[in-house]
Amino acid sequence: MSIRRFSISFTLALLAGAALGTGARAQSAPTPPAAATPPAELTLAEVYSLARQQNAMLQASQASIEAVRALEPGAKLPPDPQLQFGVMNTPLPGVERMSTQLQPSLQLMQMVPTAGKLGLSGRIARQSTQIQRAQAEETGWMVRSQAAMNYYEIYQVERQIRVMRETLTWLQTFEQVAKAMYSAGEGRQSDVLRASVEVARMNTEIARMQAMRTAAVARLNAVLNRPADTPVPVVSWTPLPLALPPQDTLANWAEATRPLLARGRLAVAQAGTRRTLAKRELWPDLNVGFQLTQQPGATGESERMGGLMLGFNLPVFAGQRQLQIRKEAAAMEQMNRAELTNTRAEVRARIGELSAELERARTLVRLYRTEVLPQAEANVSSALASYRVGKVDFLTLVDAQMTLNQYQQELYKLLAEYGTMTAELEMAVGRELPQTSNAVLTEEPR
């Protein structure tokens, strides 16, 4: 029989029985006041929405994408042209002038990369933008997982406080029973003292848990980019899937949708492009120039003349420069491939770990609901009935109630862990898990 289905009338009967045995009158426990209408509960979907809109890390990630994208147009352009202005036949001390007129000159030079270097540079810039976009998406999943962790931490604390308050009500009832029996000469003073100690200890635990909720709320508000003291209403329970896809399916999902793996593949592709560009650095770049000069003519009047220049750079230090750039690019490509392999292995391992932990939590939740809690509730009922007729002492009754309190709190801890690990698994695969017909539809102990 569930302890929640015990009516106050049973307690009143216990008090009345103790009073009839001595001729004393027993007083019933006060009826709790009617609860006010609770405020609207906060849902996990609302937390996710607020995080997407307000989280500072997500805003920074979006800004970083724009910053990298802004470099794309300039990456595929040649270097800026050089404009030079000079004067010939300038008088110098001790040097005879060839002419009495100054000869100004204007020169424009442009370096033109060859062998498709500009196209490769533009591709590298586009790949950098794609890498940054994948990193921003990964940051979004990290923020989402962090928000879920704080959300379920608040959920766990709130439900545990609820259990503690229910236990406190029963302990206060037990205290009244102990006082009534002691006044009637059928109880012991130690029972009254033990009941008072348990009531005080439970009040202390409730105060401690309330402080823990304040801290959890502050952490959630930090994720949502809000002041730490922003009020957070009671959080609601979200149905979670119990039947998970096989690990191979989850690993395939991660390969297709996990931004972290997409970023690794893009990094490998970009390293390959850089290696191709490094191979072409040995090709000379073309220099094109136009020169305009003014010099005196045969008649004494100034004449303007133009010239066209073509040139190219000579890779005379290729062994120490261009060939070393090739080695660097090859090493970077190898490094990125190794990092991708390691990341893929870590993701698969994390999927396996979370799947095992979710299976453990799921098994324990089912065990607590079907066996542990019903037996603990039956133990409290038996201890209460036995204490009424004097078959067990008061400590046995209190221990039975405290054991039930512990198991109820452990159930809520398991449910919070299940919710947190579900969010982490969704981050690991880069997508939300599909809802199934088998789900944790309620978090209440049964």
C-alpha positions in Angstrom: 0.0 0.0 0.0 1.4 3.4 -0.9 2.2 5.7 2.0 0.6 8.5 0.0 -2.7 6.7 0.2 -2.7 6.7 4.0 -5.3 9.1 5.1 -5.1 11.4 8.1 -7.9 9.5 9.6 -5.5 6.6 10.3 -3.3 8.9 12.2 -6.3 10.3 14.1 -7.3 6.7 15.0 -3.8 6.1 16.3 -4.0 9.2 18.4 -7.4 8.3 19.6 -6.3 4.8 20.5 -3.5 6.2 22.6 -5.9 8.5 24.3 -8.5 5.8 25.1 -5.9 3.7 26.8 -5.3 6.4 29.4 -8.5 8.4 29.3 -6.6 11.4 27.8 -7.8 13.3 24.8 -5.7 13.1 21.6 -5.4 16.0 19.3 -5.3 15.5 15.6 -2.7 17.0 13.3 -3.7 20.4 11.9 -5.1 20.3 8.4 -2.7 22.0 6.0 -4.0 25.1 4.3 -5.2 24.9 0.7 -2.4 25.4 -1.7 -2.4 28.4 -3.9 -2.6 28.1 -7.7 1.0 27.2 -8.8 2.6 29.4 -11.4 3.1 28.1 -14.9 5.9 25.5 -15.0 9.1 26.0 -17.1 9.6 23.4 -19.8 12.8 22.1 -21.3 11.7 23.3 -24.7 11.4 26.9 -23.4 14.9 26.6 -21.9 16.3 25.5 -25.2 14.6 28.3 -27.0 15.9 30.9 -24.5 19.4 29.5 -24.8 19.4 29.8 -28.6 18.2 33.4 -28.4 20.3 34.7 -25.5 23.3 32.6 -24.8 26.5 34.8 -25.2 28.6 31.9 -26.5 26.2 31.3 -29.3 26.2 35.0 -30.2 30.0 34.9 -30.3 29.9 31.9 -32.5 27.7 33.5 -35.0 29.9 36.6 -35.0 32.9 34.5 -35.6 31.3 33.0 -38.7 30.7 36.5 -40.1 34.3 37.5 -39.3 35.7 34.5 -41.2 33.3 34.9 -44.1 34.4 38.5 -44.5 37.8 37.3 -45.6 36.5 35.2 -48.5 36.3 38.0 -51.2 39.9 39.1 -50.6 41.4 35.6 -50.4 41.0 35.1 -54.2 42.4 38.5 -55.2 46.0 39.2 -56.2 48.2 41.4 -54.0 47.7 45.1 -54.2 49.5 46.8 -57.1 52.5 49.0 -56.3 52.7 52.6 -57.6 56.1 54.2 -57.6 57.1 57.7 -58.3 60.7 58.8 -59.0 62.9 61.6 -60.3 66.1 61.3 -62.3 68.9 63.8 -62.8 68.6 65.1 -59.3 71.7 67.2 -58.5 74.0 65.7 -55.9 77.1 67.3 -54.5 80.2 66.4 -56.5 78.3 64.6 -59.2 78.0 66.1 -62.7 74.4 66.3 -64.0 73.8 64.7 -67.4 71.0 67.1 -68.1 69.7 70.3 -66.7 66.2 69.1 -66.6 64.7 66.7 -64.0 63.3 63.5 -65.4 60.2 62.4 -63.4 59.0 58.8 -63.8 55.8 56.9 -62.8 55.8 53.1 -62.4 52.8 50.8 -61.8 53.6 47.1 -60.9 51.2 44.2 -60.3 52.1 40.7 -59.2 49.9 38.0 -60.8 50.0 34.5 -59.1 50.1 31.7 -61.5 49.1 28.0 -61.5 45.7 28.6 -60.0 47.0 29.8 -56.7 44.2 32.4 -56.3 41.5 29.8 -56.9 43.0 27.6 -54.2 43.3 30.5 -51.8 39.6 31.3 -52.3 38.7 27.6 -51.7 40.7 27.6 -48.4 38.9 30.7 -47.3 35.5 29.1 -48.1 36.5 26.0 -46.2 37.5 28.2 -43.2 34.0 29.6 -43.1 32.5 26.1 -43.3 34.8 25.0 -40.4 33.7 27.9 -38.3 30.1 27.2 -39.1 30.5 23.6 -37.9 32.3 24.8 -34.8 29.4 27.2 -34.1 26.9 24.3 -34.5 29.0 22.2 -32.1 28.9 25.1 -29.6 25.1 25.2 -29.9 24.9 21.5 -28.9 27.3 22.1 -26.0 25.2 25.0 -24.8 22.0 22.9 -25.2 23.6 20.1 -23.1 24.7 22.5 -20.4 21.2 24.0 -20.2 19.7 20.5 -19.9 22.1 19.6 -17.2 21.2 22.7 -15.1 17.5 22.2 -15.9 17.5 18.6 -14.6 19.6 19.7 -11.6 16.8 22.1 -10.6 14.3 19.3 -11.3 16.1 16.9 -9.0 16.4 19.4 -6.2 12.7 20.5 -6.4 11.4 17.0 -6.3 13.7 16.0 -3.5 12.5 19.0 -1.5 8.9 17.9 -2.2 9.7 14.4 -0.8 11.4 16.0 2.2 8.4 18.1 3.0 6.1 15.1 2.8 8.5 13.2 5.1 8.6 16.2 7.4 4.8 16.1 7.6 4.9 12.4 8.6 7.7 13.0 11.1 5.7 15.8 12.7 2.7 13.4 12.9 5.0 10.8 14.5 6.2 13.4 17.0 2.6 14.1 18.0 1.9 10.4 18.4 5.1 10.0 20.6 4.1 13.0 22.7 0.5 11.7 23.1 1.7 8.2 24.1 4.3 9.7 26.5 1.7 11.9 28.1 -0.5 8.8 28.5 2.3 6.9 30.1 2.6 4.4 27.3 5.6 6.0 25.5 9.1 6.9 26.3 10.7 10.3 26.4 13.5 9.1 24.2 10.9 8.6 21.4 9.8 12.2 21.7 13.4 13.4 21.6 14.2 11.2 18.6 11.2 12.5 16.8 12.1 16.1 17.5 15.7 15.5 16.3 14.4 14.0 13.1 12.0 16.9 12.5 14.8 19.4 13.1 17.2 17.5 10.9 14.7 17.4 8.1 14.1 21.1 8.3 17.9 21.6 8.0 18.0 19.3 5.0 15.2 21.3 3.3 17.0 24.6 3.9 20.2 23.1 2.4 18.4 21.8 -0.7 16.7 25.2 -1.1 20.2 26.8 -1.2 21.2 24.2 -3.8 18.3 25.2 -5.9 19.3 28.8 -5.7 22.8 27.9 -6.9 21.4 25.7 -9.8 19.1 28.5 -10.8 22.1 30.9 -11.0 23.9 28.4 -13.2 20.9 28.1 -15.5 20.5 31.9 -15.7 24.2 32.1 -16.6 23.6 29.8 -19.6 20.6 32.0 -20.6 22.6 35.2 -20.2 20.3 36.5 -17.5 21.0 38.0 -14.0 21.8 35.2 -11.5 18.8 36.1 -9.3 16.2 36.0 -12.2 13.3 33.9 -10.8 12.9 30.5 -12.4 9.5 28.8 -11.8 9.1 25.1 -11.0 10.4 23.0 -13.9 8.2 20.4 -15.5 9.0 16.8 -16.5 9.7 16.0 -20.1 8.8 12.6 -21.5 12.0 10.8 -22.5 12.4 7.8 -24.8 13.2 4.5 -23.2 13.9 2.5 -26.3 17.1 3.7 -27.8 18.3 2.8 -31.3 21.3 0.4 -31.6 24.7 1.8 -31.1 25.6 1.2 -34.7 22.6 3.4 -35.7 23.6 6.1 -33.3 27.2 6.0 -34.6 25.9 6.4 -38.2 23.8 9.3 -37.1 26.8 10.9 -35.5 28.8 10.5 -38.6 26.1 12.2 -40.6 25.0 15.0 -38.3 27.6 15.6 -35.5 29.1 19.0 -36.2 32.3 18.0 -34.4 32.9 15.2 -37.0 31.9 17.5 -39.8 34.5 20.0 -38.6 37.1 17.3 -38.6 36.3 16.3 -42.2 36.4 19.9 -43.3 39.8 20.4 -41.6 41.2 17.4 -43.5 39.8 18.7 -46.8 41.2 22.1 -46.1 44.6 20.6 -45.3 44.5 18.8 -48.6 43.8 22.1 -50.4 46.7 23.7 -48.6 49.0 20.9 -49.6 48.0 21.4 -53.2 48.7 25.1 -52.9 52.0 24.4 -51.3 53.0 22.2 -54.3 52.3 25.1 -56.6 54.3 27.6 -54.6 57.4 26.6 -56.6 55.8 28.0 -59.7 57.1 31.6 -60.4 54.6 34.4 -60.1 54.3 36.9 -62.9 55.1 40.6 -62.4 53.6 43.0 -64.9 54.6 46.7 -64.9 53.9 49.9 -66.8 56.3 52.9 -66.6 55.8 56.5 -67.7 58.8 58.8 -67.9 59.5 62.4 -69.0 62.8 63.4 -70.5 64.2 66.3 -72.6 64.0 65.8 -76.4 66.3 66.9 -79.2 64.5 70.3 -79.6 64.8 71.0 -75.8 61.2 70.2 -75.2 60.2 67.5 -72.8 59.1 64.2 -74.2 56.9 61.6 -72.5 57.7 57.9 -73.0 56.1 54.7 -71.8 57.4 51.3 -71.1 56.0 47.8 -70.4 57.8 45.4 -68.1 57.4 41.7 -67.5 59.2 39.6 -64.9 58.9 36.7 -62.5 60.3 35.7 -59.1 63.1 33.2 -58.9 62.7 30.5 -56.2 66.5 30.4 -55.5 65.8 29.3 -51.9 63.3 26.6 -52.8 65.0 24.0 -50.6 64.6 26.2 -47.5 61.3 27.8 -48.4 58.9 26.3 -50.9 59.9 22.7 -50.3 59.6 23.2 -46.6 56.1 24.6 -47.0 55.2 21.4 -48.8 56.5 19.3 -45.9 54.5 21.5 -43.4 51.3 21.1 -45.4 51.7 17.3 -45.7 52.4 17.1 -41.9 49.3 19.2 -41.2 47.1 17.0 -43.4 48.4 14.0 -41.6 47.7 15.6 -38.2 44.2 16.5 -39.2 43.5 13.0 -40.4 44.7 11.6 -37.1 42.7 14.1 -35.1 39.6 13.1 -37.1 40.2 9.4 -36.4 40.6 10.1 -32.7 37.5 12.3 -32.6 35.5 9.6 -34.3 36.7 7.0 -31.8 35.9 9.3 -28.9 32.4 10.0 -30.2 31.7 6.2 -30.6 33.1 5.6 -27.1 30.9 8.3 -25.7 27.8 6.9 -27.4 28.6 3.5 -26.0 29.1 4.9 -22.5 25.9 6.9 -22.5 23.9 4.0 -23.9 25.2 1.8 -21.0 24.5 4.5 -18.4 21.0 5.1 -19.8 20.3 1.4 -19.7 21.5 1.3 -16.0 19.3 4.3 -15.1 16.3 2.8 -17.0 16.7 -0.5 -15.2 17.0 1.1 -11.8 14.0 3.4 -12.4 11.9 0.4 -13.2 13.2 -1.5 -10.2 12.5 1.4 -7.8 9.0 1.9 -9.1 8.0 -1.8 -9.2 9.8 -3.2 -6.2 11.9 -0.9 -4.0 9.3 1.8 -3.3 6.3 -0.5 -2.9 8.2 -2.6 -0.4 9.5 0.5 1.4 6.0 1.9 1.6 4.7 -1.4 2.9 7.4 -1.4 5.5 6.3 2.0 6.7 2.7 0.8 6.9 3.7 -2.3 8.8 5.9 -0.4 11.2 3.2 2.1 11.8 0.6 -0.6 12.6 3.1 -2.5 14.8 4.1 0.5 16.7 0.4 1.2 17.4 0.1 -2.1 19.2 3.5 -1.9 20.8 5.3 -4.6 18.7 8.1 -2.4 17.5 9.8 0.6 19.0 9.6 4.1 17.8 13.1 4.0 16.2 11.9 1.3 13.8 9.0 3.4 12.7 11.3 6.5 12.1 13.9 4.4 10.3 11.3 2.9 8.0 10.0 6.4 7.1 13.5 7.8 6.5 14.4 4.8 4.4 11.4 5.5 2.2 12.4 9.1 2.0 15.9 8.1 0.8 14.5 5.8 -1.9 12.2 8.4 -3.2 15.0 10.9 -3.4 17.2 8.4 -5.2 14.4 7.8 -7.8 14.3 11.5 -8.6 18.1 11.5 -8.9 17.9 8.7 -11.4 15.3 10.5 -13.4 17.4 13.6 -13.5 20.4 11.6 -14.5 18.4 10.0 -17.3 17.3 13.4 -18.6 20.8 14.8 -18.5 22.3 11.8 -20.2 19.6 11.9 -22.9 20.6 15.4 -23.7 24.3 14.4 -23.8 23.5 11.5 -26.2 21.6 13.9 -28.4 24.7 16.1 -28.5 26.9 13.1 -29.2 24.9 12.2 -32.3 24.0 15.7 -33.3 20.3 15.3 -33.5 17.3 14.9 -31.2 16.4 11.3 -30.3 13.0 10.2 -31.7 10.2 9.8 -29.2 8.9 6.3 -28.9 5.7 4.7 -27.4 7.8 3.6 -24.5 8.7 6.7 -22.6 9.0 8.0 -19.1 5.6 9.6 -19.1 5.6 10.6 -15.4 8.2 11.1 -12.8 6.1 10.3 -9.8 7.0 7.2 -7.8 4.6 4.3 -8.1 
